[in-house]
Amino acid sequence: MKLSEIQDLIKFVAKSGVNEVSYETKDIKLTIKTGATAKVKAQQPIMMQSMPAAVTPMVQPMTRTAQPETTPTEKTSVNNKLITIKSPMIGTFYRSSGPDKAPFVNVGDEVIPGKVMCIIEAMKLFNEIESEVSGRIVKMLVDDASPVEYDQPLFLVEPN
């Protein structure tokens, strides 16, 4: 896909009033989200071995209020200066790459930028979520094989 085609698609989405459009081929995945500011996210798909489907309870959809955009990692306002690592997408949270594999991280583990912390499966694509900070994991806020929302807190990290 050429840059001019992407720009035309962004203009079309902005004029149409749609909040989000996803376009996917075997080589590229493109998601355009509109709101206060338009964003384009393109990534190569990550192919991993399929995990068995987890039985999850029905979840009522969350109603979102208008909030300012935040990054996946955001400092909490608590006095202990913990960093909250948040989900960058909607999907199913997995602590390991398979049911018989060890978790990527546990409470007490040290993390560095680039270290894989979990996987979020969305539309049969398994996306590795990497740490953007250095520190020690203090708390895991999501259970394995649980559905997660965009911007939902996943981990609390004490920075180094």
PyMOL commands that set and color helices and strands:
alter all, ss='L'
color gray80, all
select helices_A, chain A and resi 3-16
alter helices_A, ss='H'
color red, helices_A
select strands_A, chain A and resi 20-24+29-33+39-43+73-75+83-86+91-94+110-111+116-122+125-130+135-140+146-148+153-159
alter strands_A, ss='S'
color yellow, strands_A
deselect
rebuild
show_as cartoon
